Amino acid sequence: MLAPELSRGQEVLRVSGVRKSFGQVQALDGVDLSVNHSEVVALVGDNGAGKSTFVKIVSGVISLDEGELYMHGARIVVHSPSDAARLGIRTIHQDLGLADNLGTVENLFLGRELYRGMGPVRWVDFGAMGERTRAVLSDLGIGNISDINLAVSQLSGGQRQTVAVARATLDNCNILLLDEPTASLGLREARHVLDLILRLKQQGAGLLLISHNIRQVFEVADRIVVLRLGRVAGVFDRSETTPEAVVKAIMGRQ
């Protein structure tokens, strides 16, 4: 469920002066970035630019060395993925993190199952979980998963992405981080994922998209932030720039 209390254009997440090093390697060096409600911000850069490190810091996988994170203007501290989840920061990594032998319903509710009964006599309420799953898929405008009990290992790449997004937005979701969501998909399924990103934006989510595909970035992003060697090398309004200008920033040829 997307957080309903925000208005379009209001800042959801702000990252200020973030630094992170691994030994002598400076992975991030004073990175500033913000994402607003109902906005798609694309984070782009060459391999080794620091994109994955940035995602891991915001999602609580690793800690920052310096800098601050703000949610709705209030400073937050994210020490773990559970901290991030509690704050409504949801991340879909490239591997999706799905349980392949389970169906869509079980993947959505894995670790947060619904129960019936009282006291020591309780059982998993598969009926309620199934209804909630169908409602979430319907809210997202997703109708391409006909059997929500089919093991996700038998679903297509695009359908698996759909399950991952539905799981991320099942509970309170203020901002969604998507790490290369179309990297291994065909054209049709990639189109489906891009449409889903736009639908989430319309429903009020703030989205941070990490991608190497500049063409797709220009299809869905409102702003584009370029990382180069751990630093912000440019921030572009999609409507006021060109793919060539963004590529030049990525390559350090501005």
C-alpha positions in Angstrom: 0.0 0.0 0.0 1.5 3.3 -1.0 1.7 6.1 1.6 -1.4 8.2 1.0 -0.7 11.3 3.1 1.8 13.0 0.8 1.1 15.6 -1.9 2.6 15.7 -5.4 6.0 17.3 -5.4 6.6 16.9 -1.7 10.1 15.6 -0.8 10.0 12.0 0.3 13.7 11.1 0.7 16.8 13.3 0.8 20.4 12.1 1.0 23.0 14.7 2.0 26.8 14.5 1.8 27.0 10.7 1.9 30.4 9.2 1.9 31.5 5.6 2.0 34.9 4.0 1.5 36.1 0.4 1.5 39.7 0.6 2.6 41.5 3.0 0.2 38.6 3.0 -2.3 36.3 5.9 -2.0 33.0 4.5 -3.3 30.8 7.5 -2.6 32.2 11.0 -2.0 29.7 13.6 -0.8 26.6 12.4 -2.7 23.5 14.6 -2.5 20.2 13.3 -3.9 16.5 13.8 -3.4 13.3 12.0 -4.5 9.8 13.6 -4.4 6.4 12.1 -4.0 5.0 11.1 -7.4 8.4 11.3 -9.1 10.8 9.0 -10.8 14.5 9.8 -10.3 16.9 7.8 -12.4 20.4 7.1 -11.0 22.8 6.3 -13.8 26.5 5.8 -14.2 29.2 3.5 -15.5 30.2 0.3 -13.7 32.0 1.3 -10.5 30.3 4.7 -10.3 28.9 3.9 -6.9 25.2 3.1 -7.7 25.1 -0.2 -5.9 26.8 1.2 -2.9 24.3 4.0 -2.8 21.3 1.6 -2.9 22.8 -0.6 -0.2 23.2 2.4 2.1 19.6 3.7 1.6 18.2 0.1 2.0 20.2 -0.5 5.2 22.5 -3.3 3.8 25.6 -1.3 4.7 26.2 1.8 6.8 27.5 5.1 5.6 30.7 6.7 6.9 29.5 10.3 6.7 26.3 12.1 5.7 22.7 12.2 6.6 19.4 10.7 5.4 16.0 12.5 5.7 12.5 11.1 5.3 9.7 13.8 4.9 12.2 16.3 6.2 13.1 14.5 9.4 16.5 12.9 9.9 16.5 9.1 9.9 19.0 6.5 10.8 19.0 3.2 8.8 21.1 0.5 10.4 19.5 -2.5 8.7 17.0 -3.6 6.0 14.4 -3.9 8.8 14.9 -0.2 9.7 14.4 0.7 6.0 11.3 -1.4 5.7 9.8 0.2 8.9 10.4 3.6 7.3 8.7 2.6 4.1 11.9 2.3 2.1 11.5 -0.7 -0.2 14.1 -2.1 -2.5 13.9 -4.6 -5.4 17.3 -5.9 -6.1 18.4 -7.5 -9.4 18.0 -11.0 -8.1 14.4 -10.1 -6.8 14.8 -12.2 -3.7 11.8 -14.4 -4.5 11.2 -17.9 -3.1 11.0 -19.8 -6.4 9.2 -22.8 -5.1 6.4 -20.7 -3.6 3.4 -19.0 -5.3 2.6 -15.3 -5.6 0.5 -15.4 -2.5 3.1 -17.0 -0.4 5.9 -14.7 -1.7 3.9 -11.6 -0.9 3.2 -12.7 2.7 6.4 -14.6 3.4 7.3 -13.7 7.0 4.1 -11.7 7.5 1.4 -14.3 7.1 -2.2 -13.7 8.1 -3.7 -16.0 10.7 -7.1 -17.0 12.0 -8.1 -18.4 15.3 -7.3 -17.4 18.9 -4.7 -18.1 21.5 -2.7 -21.2 20.8 -5.1 -22.5 18.2 -4.3 -20.5 15.0 -3.8 -21.3 11.4 -2.7 -19.5 8.3 -5.6 -17.7 6.5 -4.8 -18.5 2.9 -8.2 -17.2 1.8 -7.6 -13.8 3.2 -4.1 -13.7 1.8 -5.4 -14.7 -1.6 -8.0 -11.9 -1.5 -5.4 -9.4 -0.4 -3.0 -10.5 -3.2 -5.7 -10.1 -5.9 -6.5 -6.6 -4.5 -2.9 -5.5 -4.6 -2.5 -6.8 -8.1 -5.7 -5.1 -9.2 -4.6 -1.8 -7.5 -1.4 -1.9 -9.5 -3.3 -2.6 -12.7 -1.7 -6.0 -13.1 -3.7 -8.8 -14.7 -1.1 -10.9 -16.3 -0.8 -13.5 -13.5 -3.7 -15.8 -13.9 -2.7 -18.4 -11.2 -1.5 -16.7 -8.0 -0.7 -20.1 -6.5 1.6 -21.2 -9.3 5.3 -21.4 -8.2 7.0 -18.2 -9.3 9.8 -20.3 -10.9 7.2 -21.0 -13.7 6.5 -17.3 -14.3 8.1 -15.2 -16.9 10.7 -12.6 -16.1 8.2 -9.7 -16.3 5.7 -11.6 -14.1 8.4 -12.2 -11.5 9.2 -8.5 -11.5 5.5 -7.9 -10.9 5.5 -10.2 -7.9 8.5 -8.4 -6.5 6.8 -5.0 -6.9 3.5 -6.2 -5.4 5.4 -7.6 -2.4 7.3 -4.3 -2.0 4.1 -2.2 -2.1 1.9 -4.6 0.0 2.6 -2.6 3.2 3.4 1.1 3.7 5.7 2.2 0.9 7.1 5.7 0.8 9.9 5.1 -1.7 10.7 2.2 -4.0 14.3 1.5 -5.2 14.5 -0.5 -8.3 17.9 -1.9 -9.2 18.1 -2.6 -13.0 14.5 -3.9 -13.2 14.6 -4.6 -16.9 18.2 -6.0 -17.2 17.3 -9.5 -18.2 13.9 -8.9 -19.8 12.7 -9.0 -23.5 11.2 -6.0 -25.1 7.6 -6.8 -24.3 8.3 -7.6 -20.7 10.5 -4.6 -20.2 7.6 -2.4 -21.6 5.4 -4.0 -18.9 7.8 -3.1 -16.1 8.2 0.5 -17.4 4.4 0.9 -17.5 4.2 -0.5 -14.0 6.8 2.2 -12.9 4.7 4.9 -14.4 1.6 3.5 -12.7 3.3 3.5 -9.3 4.3 7.1 -9.9 0.7 8.1 -10.6 -0.4 6.4 -7.4 1.9 8.5 -5.4 5.2 6.6 -4.9 8.6 8.1 -5.0 10.8 5.9 -7.2 14.6 5.7 -7.6 15.5 3.8 -10.7 19.0 2.4 -11.2 19.5 1.6 -14.9 22.1 1.4 -17.7 19.4 1.7 -20.3 19.4 5.4 -21.2 16.5 5.0 -23.6 14.3 3.5 -20.9 15.4 6.1 -18.4 14.2 8.9 -20.8 10.8 7.1 -21.1 10.0 7.1 -17.4 12.3 9.5 -15.4 11.5 13.0 -14.3 15.0 13.7 -13.2 18.3 12.0 -14.0 21.2 11.9 -11.5 24.6 10.9 -12.9 27.2 9.3 -10.7 30.8 9.2 -11.8 33.6 7.8 -9.6 31.5 8.2 -6.5 30.4 11.8 -7.1 27.4 13.5 -8.6 28.5 14.5 -12.1 25.2 16.0 -13.2 21.5 16.4 -12.4 19.2 16.7 -15.4 15.6 17.5 -15.9 14.5 14.9 -18.4 12.4 17.4 -20.4 15.3 19.8 -20.7 18.2 17.6 -21.7 19.1 14.9 -24.2 20.5 11.3 -24.0 23.7 12.6 -25.5 24.2 15.1 -22.7 23.6 12.4 -20.1 26.0 10.0 -21.8 28.7 12.8 -21.9 28.3 13.3 -18.1 28.6 9.6 -17.5 31.8 9.5 -19.5 33.2 12.7 -18.0 33.1 14.6 -21.2 30.8 17.5 -20.2 
